[in-house]
Amino acid sequence: MHGEYKVPGGKLVVADVDVVDGLLRRPRISGDFFMEPDEALDAINAVLDGLPAGLEAREIGARVQAGLPAGTVMLGITAEAVGIAVRRAVSHASDWRDHEWRLVHEPPQGPALHMALDQVLAEEVGAGRRPPTLRVWEWASPAVVIGSFQSLRNEVDAEEAGRYGVEVVRRISGGGAMFVEPGNTITYSLYAPGSLVAGMSFAESYAFLDDWVLGALGELGIRAWYQPLNDITSDEGKIAGAAQKRLAGGAVLHHVTMSYDIDAAKMLRVLRIGREKISDKGIASAVKRVDPLRRQTGLPREEIIDRMIAHFRGRYGLVADGLTEDELRLADKYVTDKFATVEWTARVP
């Protein structure tokens, strides 16, 4: 069995292992990491040999850590990363390049349709009718997107949202509210088979699925990293927030909203969080916490998107694609029956 795990911001860890009578046998850990002394690798393999194959990554990592020689130095690798690689091997996880990734980048669409497309495309990937897909969103109008479990009245000032023409929609994933305006936001979704994140917990898969974004931002001159659970941040402040949903059909929906620019005053009036801080100091604080990519890069939004797509293509492969008539038809039905209804949007009042 073969499993690979790229440590976010680190190196590749590879696990080749057999399972005999429910136990790990003949483990062979390798990769492009750094480790001293050399004997530490033998110690890792010795610890793994004979462990129950059903152990979770965290427990495997704890056993590995306890078995390391005193003074071991590990660069680009952690004991838990070894556990994840082993779990991915045992779980028959797939790798990014095992799939033919498709790119969907359509003209601007309404907020409710975006919510519906996330569900439709995830379901289609889960059913095997669509290859794994990267979708870059274009917004036709401003919106607040609240998480699946958030209270509508606690998160959004309906009167202020109406005054600014901001549509409020609810997505199928958890997490916090997003304030978006056309031209000020970069949003993307990944629709992947569950095998891509096999052997990982939710927390581990967040950083794994967005590691390519850190690479793309690095090429743009931004030193970015993942702030658990679901933030991409830099020295200047938060850049993006992620959310994830694993569907019963076997697919993983992972989507991210990045701030290219931001009207902090408007955001703080529409969102109730931080309402008491609407002052010059409060607005400055909001700008610092969510630091726009426009200021950090000086590049047009379209160029940043193009370079992100190029980075993904160079790393994993990417074929241009579009939405099918059936997908759009089903998404329109989901809008009517679910995402544009009061029952869904206010399901947590």
Backbone torsions as a table, in degrees:
resi	resn	phi	psi	omega
1	MET	NA	142.3	-173.2
2	HIS	-128.0	130.3	177.3
3	GLY	-139.6	144.2	179.5
4	GLU	-129.0	147.0	177.6
5	TYR	-145.9	120.3	176.0
6	LYS	-91.0	113.1	179.3
7	VAL	-64.8	123.5	178.1
8	PRO	-54.1	120.7	-177.2
9	GLY	74.9	4.7	-177.2
10	GLY	-126.2	-140.8	-172.0
11	LYS	-115.9	174.9	179.8
12	LEU	-85.0	131.6	175.0
13	VAL	-116.4	127.6	-176.5
14	VAL	-118.9	133.9	177.8
15	ALA	-122.0	123.7	170.8
16	ASP	-116.3	124.2	-172.6
17	VAL	-153.1	149.6	172.1
18	ASP	-104.0	157.6	173.3
19	VAL	-122.2	120.3	-179.0
20	VAL	-127.0	120.1	179.7
21	ASP	53.4	39.5	176.4
22	GLY	79.3	7.4	-179.2
23	LEU	-118.9	148.2	174.9
24	LEU	-71.6	132.0	178.7
25	ARG	-135.4	148.1	177.1
26	ARG	51.4	49.7	179.1
27	PRO	-69.8	142.2	178.6
28	ARG	-137.7	104.3	178.7
29	ILE	-93.9	135.2	179.3
30	SER	-147.9	177.5	178.6
31	GLY	153.0	-176.5	-177.6
32	ASP	-101.3	23.6	178.9
33	PHE	-80.0	176.7	177.3
34	PHE	-118.3	141.5	-177.6
35	MET	-155.4	135.8	174.8
36	GLU	-134.7	139.7	-3.3
37	PRO	-78.9	171.3	179.2
38	ASP	-56.4	-33.5	-176.0
39	GLU	-65.3	-15.1	-179.4
40	ALA	-62.8	-35.9	179.0
41	LEU	-64.5	-41.8	176.4
42	ASP	-62.3	-37.1	179.3
43	ALA	-65.1	-39.9	178.7
44	ILE	-62.3	-47.9	179.8
45	ASN	-61.9	-36.9	179.8
46	ALA	-66.6	-39.5	178.4
47	VAL	-64.3	-42.1	-176.7
48	LEU	-67.7	-34.8	-176.1
49	ASP	-63.1	117.1	178.3
50	GLY	97.4	-5.3	177.0
51	LEU	-69.1	149.4	174.5
52	PRO	-59.4	132.4	-176.1
53	ALA	-67.5	-17.2	-177.6
54	GLY	-89.0	0.5	179.6
55	LEU	-62.2	144.4	175.7
56	GLU	-75.2	160.9	-176.0
57	ALA	-57.6	-41.0	-178.0
58	ARG	-62.3	-40.8	179.8
59	GLU	-69.7	-40.7	176.4
60	ILE	-59.9	-44.5	179.7
61	GLY	-61.1	-38.9	179.0
62	ALA	-64.6	-39.9	178.1
63	ARG	-65.0	-41.5	179.5
64	VAL	-63.3	-45.7	-178.8
65	GLN	-59.6	-42.1	-179.0
66	ALA	-67.7	-25.0	-177.1
67	GLY	-93.8	1.5	-179.2
68	LEU	-74.2	143.6	175.4
69	PRO	-60.7	148.8	178.2
70	ALA	-57.5	136.3	178.0
71	GLY	83.1	8.0	179.5
72	THR	-61.7	135.1	177.0
73	VAL	-114.0	126.7	-179.5
74	MET	-124.2	125.5	180.0
75	LEU	-122.4	124.8	-179.4
76	GLY	81.0	5.5	-178.4
77	ILE	-148.7	149.2	173.9
78	THR	-131.2	163.1	177.2
79	ALA	-61.3	-38.4	179.6
80	GLU	-67.3	-33.0	176.4
81	ALA	-62.1	-36.0	174.9
82	VAL	-62.2	-43.2	178.6
83	GLY	-61.2	-40.7	179.1
84	ILE	-65.3	-44.3	179.3
85	ALA	-60.6	-40.7	178.1
86	VAL	-65.0	-45.1	179.4
87	ARG	-61.9	-37.8	178.8
88	ARG	-66.8	-34.6	176.5
89	ALA	-66.1	-48.5	-177.7
90	VAL	-65.9	-32.4	-177.6
91	SER	-85.9	1.2	-178.2
92	HIS	57.3	44.6	-179.3
93	ALA	-66.7	149.8	175.1
94	SER	-94.1	163.2	177.6
95	ASP	-107.5	162.1	179.7
96	TRP	-51.1	-46.3	-174.2
97	ARG	-81.6	2.3	170.8
98	ASP	-76.0	-10.3	-175.0
99	HIS	-118.4	152.6	173.4
100	GLU	-96.0	99.0	-174.1
101	TRP	-75.4	140.3	177.4
102	ARG	-110.7	148.5	177.4
103	LEU	-110.7	126.4	172.8
104	VAL	-118.1	119.4	179.2
105	HIS	-140.6	89.1	-173.3
106	GLU	-92.6	165.0	173.0
107	PRO	-61.4	169.9	-176.3
108	PRO	-54.2	138.5	179.8
109	GLN	-132.3	157.9	-177.8
110	GLY	-71.0	156.5	-177.9
111	PRO	-55.9	-45.8	-178.5
112	ALA	-64.4	-36.6	178.1
113	LEU	-66.2	-38.0	176.1
114	HIS	-59.6	-43.4	178.7
115	MET	-60.8	-42.8	-178.8
116	ALA	-67.2	-40.6	-179.8
117	LEU	-63.1	-35.8	177.1
118	ASP	-58.6	-44.8	-179.4
119	GLN	-69.3	-44.2	-177.8
120	VAL	-61.8	-50.2	-175.5
121	LEU	-68.1	-35.5	175.8
122	ALA	-63.9	-43.0	178.7
123	GLU	-64.8	-38.5	180.0
124	GLU	-66.2	-40.3	176.3
125	VAL	-66.0	-42.1	179.4
126	GLY	-62.1	-33.9	-179.6
127	ALA	-84.0	-5.6	179.8
128	GLY	81.1	10.1	179.6
129	ARG	-88.3	-12.3	177.6
130	ARG	-137.2	137.6	174.6
131	PRO	-66.9	162.0	174.5
132	PRO	-50.7	140.9	-168.1
133	THR	-137.4	142.4	167.5
134	LEU	-106.0	121.2	177.5
135	ARG	-115.2	125.0	174.7
136	VAL	-99.4	126.1	-175.8
137	TRP	-87.6	147.4	166.2
138	GLU	-125.3	129.3	-173.4
139	TRP	-93.9	131.4	178.1
140	ALA	-87.2	-18.0	-177.0
141	SER	-159.4	161.1	-179.8
142	PRO	-69.4	153.1	-176.8
143	ALA	-155.6	158.1	161.9
144	VAL	-114.1	126.0	178.7
145	VAL	-109.2	114.1	-179.8
146	ILE	-97.7	154.0	-179.8
147	GLY	-71.2	161.1	-174.3
148	SER	-56.0	-30.3	-172.6
149	PHE	-111.4	9.3	-177.8
150	GLN	-83.2	151.1	175.0
151	SER	-79.9	126.1	-178.3
152	LEU	-60.8	-50.3	-175.0
153	ARG	-70.7	-28.0	179.3
154	ASN	-75.6	-24.8	-174.4
155	GLU	-97.5	-31.5	-169.1
156	VAL	-126.6	136.9	170.7
157	ASP	-89.1	102.6	-174.0
158	ALA	-60.2	-37.5	-179.0
159	GLU	-65.4	-45.3	179.2
160	GLU	-67.7	-38.7	177.9
161	ALA	-60.8	-43.2	178.0
162	GLY	-64.5	-38.3	-179.1
163	ARG	-63.5	-35.0	-179.3
164	TYR	-95.0	2.8	179.9
165	GLY	69.2	33.0	-178.3
166	VAL	-95.7	119.6	178.0
167	GLU	-81.7	138.3	178.9
168	VAL	-106.2	124.5	179.0
169	VAL	-131.7	160.1	179.4
170	ARG	-117.6	132.4	178.9
171	ARG	-93.1	174.1	-177.9
172	ILE	-90.3	-10.3	178.0
173	SER	-95.8	162.7	178.2
174	GLY	-79.9	-161.8	178.9
175	GLY	97.9	-171.1	-173.1
176	GLY	-95.9	178.0	-177.4
177	ALA	-75.7	146.0	176.1
178	MET	-120.5	133.4	174.3
179	PHE	-104.0	120.4	-175.1
180	VAL	-129.5	144.9	173.4
181	GLU	-135.0	142.2	178.4
182	PRO	-54.3	133.8	178.7
183	GLY	86.3	-14.5	-177.9
184	ASN	-108.5	-2.1	-172.1
185	THR	-132.6	143.3	169.9
186	ILE	-117.3	116.2	-177.3
187	THR	-124.1	137.8	175.5
188	TYR	-143.4	157.0	175.9
189	SER	-128.2	144.4	169.6
190	LEU	-112.2	131.9	174.9
191	TYR	-117.6	111.5	-171.0
192	ALA	-132.6	154.3	173.4
193	PRO	-70.4	151.8	-179.8
194	GLY	-59.4	-23.6	-179.6
195	SER	-62.9	-24.6	-178.5
196	LEU	-66.5	-30.5	-178.9
197	VAL	-112.4	17.6	179.0
198	ALA	-59.6	138.6	-179.6
199	GLY	85.7	0.8	-179.2
200	MET	-114.8	148.2	169.8
201	SER	-78.0	170.6	174.7
202	PHE	-54.5	-49.0	-176.3
203	ALA	-60.3	-42.5	-179.4
204	GLU	-67.3	-35.4	-175.5
205	SER	-73.5	-26.0	178.9
206	TYR	-57.6	-56.0	-178.0
207	ALA	-65.3	-36.5	180.0
208	PHE	-61.7	-44.3	-176.3
209	LEU	-74.0	-19.1	-179.9
210	ASP	-109.9	10.7	-179.6
211	ASP	-61.6	-33.3	178.9
212	TRP	-63.7	-31.5	179.5
213	VAL	-68.3	-38.7	177.3
214	LEU	-61.1	-39.1	177.1
215	GLY	-65.1	-42.4	179.0
216	ALA	-64.1	-42.7	178.1
217	LEU	-64.6	-37.2	176.5
218	GLY	-59.3	-40.0	177.8
219	GLU	-67.0	-22.6	177.3
220	LEU	-88.7	2.2	177.3
221	GLY	90.2	14.0	-179.3
222	ILE	-108.3	123.3	175.0
223	ARG	-85.3	103.0	-174.8
224	ALA	-118.6	155.9	177.5
225	TRP	-148.9	168.3	179.3
226	TYR	-90.2	129.7	176.1
227	GLN	-107.2	107.4	-175.0
228	PRO	-56.8	141.5	7.7
229	LEU	-88.5	-37.1	-163.5
230	ASN	-140.3	27.3	179.4
231	ASP	-111.2	141.0	168.0
232	ILE	-103.3	124.2	-173.0
233	THR	-134.9	170.2	179.5
234	SER	-142.2	-178.4	177.9
235	ASP	-60.9	-26.6	-176.5
236	GLU	-89.4	-13.2	-179.5
237	GLY	139.8	-177.9	-179.5
238	LYS	-66.9	136.3	178.9
239	ILE	-104.5	-39.1	-171.6
240	ALA	-154.3	160.6	172.9
241	GLY	-128.5	143.0	-177.9
242	ALA	-115.9	157.4	172.8
243	ALA	-144.4	158.6	-173.0
244	GLN	-146.9	148.3	175.7
245	LYS	-141.8	130.1	174.2
246	ARG	-104.5	117.5	-174.0
247	LEU	-86.4	154.9	-178.7
248	ALA	-60.7	-27.4	-179.3
249	GLY	-74.8	-3.4	175.5
250	GLY	105.5	-0.3	-179.0
251	ALA	-95.7	158.5	174.5
252	VAL	-114.7	125.5	171.5
253	LEU	-102.8	123.8	178.7
254	HIS	-133.0	118.9	-179.1
255	HIS	-131.2	153.0	-172.6
256	VAL	-137.0	137.5	172.5
257	THR	-115.5	125.4	-179.2
258	MET	-113.9	141.9	-179.6
259	SER	-90.9	111.8	172.9
260	TYR	-82.7	-44.9	174.4
261	ASP	-145.9	169.6	-176.7
262	ILE	-157.0	136.8	171.6
263	ASP	-97.0	90.0	-172.1
264	ALA	-64.6	-36.4	-179.0
265	ALA	-63.4	-45.5	179.3
266	LYS	-65.3	-43.3	-179.6
267	MET	-57.7	-43.8	-176.9
268	LEU	-74.0	-17.2	174.5
269	ARG	-84.1	-35.4	-178.3
270	VAL	-79.5	-39.5	178.2
271	LEU	-90.6	137.3	-178.6
272	ARG	-76.0	-24.8	-179.5
273	ILE	-63.3	128.2	179.2
274	GLY	80.5	11.3	-177.1
275	ARG	-56.0	-38.3	-177.1
276	GLU	-71.0	-7.9	-176.6
277	LYS	-103.6	15.6	179.4
278	ILE	-72.8	92.1	177.3
279	SER	-154.6	175.4	177.5
280	ASP	-57.5	-39.6	-179.7
281	LYS	-67.2	-41.9	-179.0
282	GLY	-65.5	-42.4	179.5
283	ILE	-64.9	-42.6	177.8
284	ALA	-61.2	-38.3	178.9
285	SER	-65.0	-40.9	179.5
286	ALA	-64.3	-41.5	179.3
287	VAL	-63.7	-39.1	-179.6
288	LYS	-67.7	-39.3	-177.2
289	ARG	-69.4	-40.7	177.3
290	VAL	-111.8	99.3	-171.6
291	ASP	-94.8	115.6	-174.9
292	PRO	-64.5	143.5	177.8
293	LEU	-66.7	-27.8	178.7
294	ARG	-58.3	-45.5	-178.3
295	ARG	-69.9	-37.2	-176.3
296	GLN	-75.3	-27.9	-176.3
297	THR	-109.7	-30.1	-174.0
298	GLY	72.4	11.6	-175.6
299	LEU	-103.1	151.9	173.1
300	PRO	-62.3	149.8	179.8
301	ARG	-55.3	-43.7	-177.2
302	GLU	-61.8	-36.6	179.5
303	GLU	-69.1	-39.0	177.7
304	ILE	-61.3	-44.5	179.0
305	ILE	-61.6	-45.4	-179.9
306	ASP	-59.9	-40.0	-178.5
307	ARG	-74.1	-32.3	173.7
308	MET	-64.3	-45.7	179.2
309	ILE	-62.0	-42.5	179.6
310	ALA	-62.7	-37.7	178.9
311	HIS	-66.1	-44.5	178.3
312	PHE	-60.5	-45.2	-178.8
313	ARG	-61.0	-43.5	-179.5
314	GLY	-67.9	-26.9	-176.1
315	ARG	-88.5	-40.8	-172.8
316	TYR	-125.1	-10.3	-172.5
317	GLY	86.1	144.2	-176.1
318	LEU	-161.0	126.2	-179.0
319	VAL	-112.7	129.0	-179.9
320	ALA	-62.1	139.2	-175.9
321	ASP	-149.5	-178.6	176.9
322	GLY	-149.5	173.7	177.9
323	LEU	-76.4	142.5	177.2
324	THR	-86.2	163.3	177.8
325	GLU	-61.3	-39.3	179.4
326	ASP	-64.8	-40.2	179.3
327	GLU	-64.9	-42.9	179.2
328	LEU	-67.0	-39.0	179.3
329	ARG	-63.0	-44.5	179.6
330	LEU	-67.6	-38.7	178.8
331	ALA	-62.9	-41.5	177.7
332	ASP	-61.5	-38.1	178.0
333	LYS	-65.5	-41.3	178.2
334	TYR	-63.8	-34.8	176.8
335	VAL	-61.9	-49.6	-177.6
336	THR	-65.2	-44.0	-173.2
337	ASP	-85.4	-18.7	-171.8
338	LYS	-137.8	-68.1	-163.4
339	PHE	-73.0	-19.8	176.4
340	ALA	-100.5	8.3	-177.8
341	THR	-93.8	150.0	175.7
342	VAL	-64.4	-35.5	-178.4
343	GLU	-58.0	-39.7	-179.8
344	TRP	-80.1	-50.5	-174.7
345	THR	-61.4	-36.1	-178.0
346	ALA	-106.7	26.3	-177.0
347	ARG	-64.4	-28.0	164.7
348	VAL	-112.3	100.1	-170.6
349	PRO	-56.7	NA	NA
